[in-house]
Amino acid sequence: MDNVLEVTGLTTRFSKESGTITVVDQLDLHVKKGETLGIVGESGCGKSVTSLSLMRLLDNNAALTGSIRLNGKEVLALSEAEMRSLRGKEMAMIFQEPMHSLNPVLTIGRQISEVLHEHEGKSKAAVKQRVLDLLTVVGISRAEEIYRDYPHRLSGGMRQRVMIAMAIACNPSLLIADEPTTALDVTIQAQILNLIKKIRRDIGMSVIMITHDLGVVAEMCDRVMVMYAGQAIETADVRSLLRNPKHPYTVGLLQSTPRQRAKRLHSIKGSVPTPENKPNGCRFAPRCDRVMEICWERNPVLRPVDQYSSCRCWLFTQDKGHEQESSVVGG
């Protein structure tokens, strides 16, 4: 099987007193064995909810529909007990802020050991040795000392390394990294990204890298999915997306990336609509400088543009009749 993960029509809804809101809307994606897929977009686009949906780590007021197949197994059909057996063993996650994910009253050694006891049933001595080996693999030189230490005594970079050690403890086939370097300085960020690349290469796992940083995408990813307001709006291999972005939103993101020779940093006007206030037509229309009349009326579907990419935009629609009838409103 080429694809470790196949997601079809994933929709995530939350029930509130005021009604039901859709945060992830009919999302399709796949990840091949050994591949890194980047998911990018501004805050509020649904990236983190997508990752939590894949892991089924949402609150009780969330409802998931569609299909999530991991190594051929339908994740949405599993019981919670079966999900506990899957999390950490076949699919693992690195969260944005390790201090919020690590238990402050348990030692580092005990927290990593719990993953191995849960999934592998090794002896106490064998588990400890495996934890020490993992700490060494993620670049912690004083493994025995860190094993006995507590999270608050470690730096942010060290805590993130511990989180990576915990995530790869059982050699999962898929690792989801949700903004894993957000709270780190540039030097430590580079070290963590290089570590994830090395581990991916060494154990052959697949990675979903969730980020708003296109520099991280260029460094880490094979393919990219751009999300906006809960939908995928562009997918492409990383070179094609960086060299020839299609969707106006993707173009805006790239233009907003700091460049050495840029005199002025571009910004995209407005902000991402909330799930309760999405436009009726194209969700990017209120912020787009190439908006057409049809953009206000109908939301385009994600269509192949060429052999490298797909795009959800009326500028690239195959429905030429509507394209010819529409006049440009701005830009």
N, C-alpha and C positions, 0 to 999 in steps of 0.2 A: 504494500500500500504506500503510495507516494505521499498522501496527505496525512499528517498526524492529526490535524484538526480540520473539521468541515462544519461550518455554521451556515444555516439556511433560514432566512426569514425570522431572525431573532428579534423579538419585540419585548421590551421590558416596560411594564406599566406599574404605577404606584397608586394605591387607593388613598384618597384624602377626604376630609370632611366635605370639601367643596366638589368632590367628584374624582374621576380617574384621569391621571396624566400619563402620557407616553414619553419616555425619556430616550429609549432606543427603539428605532422604528424600522422594521423589516430589513435587518442587517444581514448581509451575506459576506462571508470571508472564508479563506482557507489558509493553512500553513503547512508547507511541505517539511519533510524530515530534514533537520539540519539547517533550516531557513530561519531568517529573522524578518518578521513583518513589523513595520513601524505603523503605529496609529497616531496621527497628529491632528491638532486642532486647538482652538482656544479653550479656556476654561468654560465649562457649561455646554460643551458639544456632545457629551455623553461617553467620553473615552473611559473614565474610571468605572462608570456604571456598566459599560460593556465588559470590562475585565471582571468585575464582581459577579456579573451575570454568568460568565463562563465558569466561574468557580462555584456558583450558587451560594454566594455569601451575602445575600441581601436580606433585609428585614422582612417580617411576616406580611407586611402590607404590599409586597412586591409580587407580581405575577409574570411568569415567563412563558412565552409561546414561541413556536418555531422548532428548530432542531439544532442541537449541539452534539456532534459526534467526535469523540476522542478515541483514536485508534480503533475506529469502527463501533464504539460503544456509545449508545444514546444516553447522554448525560441527564437530560430532562426526565428520563424514565427511571432513574435510580432513586432508591430510598435515601433518607438522610444518613442511615448507617452505612450504606454503600458509598455515599459521597465522602464520608469520613475516611473510608479505606482508599478512595481515589485521590483525595487531596494530599499532597505531600509525596505520594508514591508515583502517580502518573502525571499529575499536573500540580505545579507549585507556583507561589507568587511572592514577589518582593514588593513591599508597600513603600509609599512615598516617604514616610517618616518612621525610621526604625524604633525610635524611642517610644512611639505610641503603639508599636507592635510587640515589643519585647516586654515581658513581665518584670517589673522593677524589683520584685521581692524574691525572684529565683535566679540562681547563678546561670551564667552562660552555658556551662556544661550541662546542667540539668535541662535547660530549655531545648538544646539541640538533641540531647539524649532522648527526650520524649518522642520525637519524630521517629527515631530508629526503633524504640521499644514498641511503638504503635504499629509499625509496618513490617519490621524485619525479625523481631523476636530473638535477637541475639543475647548472649550472656552479658552480664554487667561489665565484665572486663573487656569483652569484644566491643561493646558499645562505646566505652570510654576511649578505647584506642581509635575507633573510627571517628569520634568527635575530634580528638587531637589531630588526626590526619586531615580532617576537613578544615580545621582552623589553619593548619599549615598550607593547605591548598589555596585558601583564599588570602594568603599573604600575611598571616599573623605569626610573627616570629616567636613570641612568648606564649606558645599554645597552652602549656601546663598552667601558667599563671592566669591567663584569661579564662581558662576552663573554670577556675574557682571564683572568678570575679563577677561583679554585678553590672548591669547595663549603664547605670548612671556614672560609673567610674571610667567609661570608655568614651573616646571622641566620636563624633558623628560618622567619620569614615570607618572607624573600627566597628561601630554598631552595624553599619551597612554591610560590612564584610561578614559579620556574624549572621545577619539575615540571609545573605547569599549562601553561607555554609549550611544553614538550616534548610533552605530551599532545595539545594542540590544533594542533600544527605542520602536520598534514595534513588538518585540518578533519574529524575523524572524525564519523560519524553517531551514535555512542554513546560517552559518557564515563562511566566507573565511578569514583566517588570514595569510597574506603574510609577513613572517619574522617579526612578531609583536614585537620581543624583540631584534632585531639586534643592535639598537642604545643605549641599556640600559646596566647598569652594572649588575653583576651576581645576587646581592641581589634583585634588582628591577625586573630583569627578572623572578626570581622564583615567586615573588608576582603576576606578570601579568599572568604567566602561571596558577598559582593556581586559580586566579580570573576567567580565561576563563573556567577552569574545573568546578568550582562551578556554574557558570552561565549556562553552558551546562547541568549540572545535574538538576539545579533548574527549567529551562524552557523547558528542553527536546529537545533542538535544536541539529542539526548536525553541525559538524565542519570539514572544510578542513584546515589543518595546513601545510603551505608551509615553508620549512626550509632547511638549509644545516647542521643543528646540530642534530646528531643522539641521543644525550642526550635528546633533546627536544622530539624527536620521542618516545624514551623509556618511557618518563614521561607522554606524552599526548595522544598517538595514540592507536587505536585498530587495524588498518590495515595500510599498507604502500605501496606506489607506488614509485618505483625508476625511475627517468627519466634521459635519456642521449640523447643529440643531438636531442631533440624534440620528442622522443619516450619513451613509457613505456618499460623498459627492465626487470623489476622484480616486482611482486606484491605478498604480503604475509601478514598473520597476524603478528603483531609486534613481538611476541615471536619467531615465526619460523624464521623470517628474522634476528633477532639479534643473535639467537643461531646457525642457519644453513643457512647462506646466500648462494645463488646459483650462481648468475652471478659474474664473476671476478671483474666487476666494483663495485658491492655491497661489495664484500670481501675487495677491496681496500679502500672503504670509511670507513668501520668498522676498518680496520687496521690503518687508518689515524686519528682515534679518540684518543685523549690523554688518556693514562692510567697511574695509579699511579706507577705500577711496570715496565713500559716499559722503556728500556734504550735508545731506539732510536725511533723517530716517523717515521712511514712509509709514503711515498708519492707516488702518482700515477704519472708515468712519462708522460710528454707531457701535452696537454691541450685539452679542449673540442673543436671540430671542429666548425667553423662558419657555419651558414646555407648555405652560398655560396660554401663551400668547404667540404661537407660531403663525406666520402669514399663511393665507389660503393658497397662494401660488408657490413659486420658488421661495424657499426659506431665506435665501441670501438676497433676494430682490431689494429690500429696503437699504442695503448697504452697497449694492453693486453699481459701478459706474458704467456698465454696459447693459443696463436693464432694458428690456423690451416690453411691449404691451402684454404679450402672452405670459411673461414672467409673473405678472400680478394675478393671472387667471388660473394657471395650471402649474402644478409641480412636476417638473420633468422626471423621467426615470433614469436610472444609471444604465448607459449604453456604451458598448465598445466604440472607441474613436479610431483606433488603429491597432496594430498587433501588440502594442506595448501598454496601452492604457484604456480606461473607461472613464466616462465623465457624466455627471448629472447636470446638464446645462442645455438650454434651448439654443445656444450658439452652435452646439455640435449635434443637435437632434437629427434623426433620420427623417423626421416628419417635415419635409421641405416645404409643404404647402403652408403650414403655420408659420414657418420661418420667413417665407416671402411676404406673407400678409402682415407680419409684425413690423412696426417701425421702432427705431431706437428712440428711447425717451431721454436717456442721459448718457453723454459721452460717446 
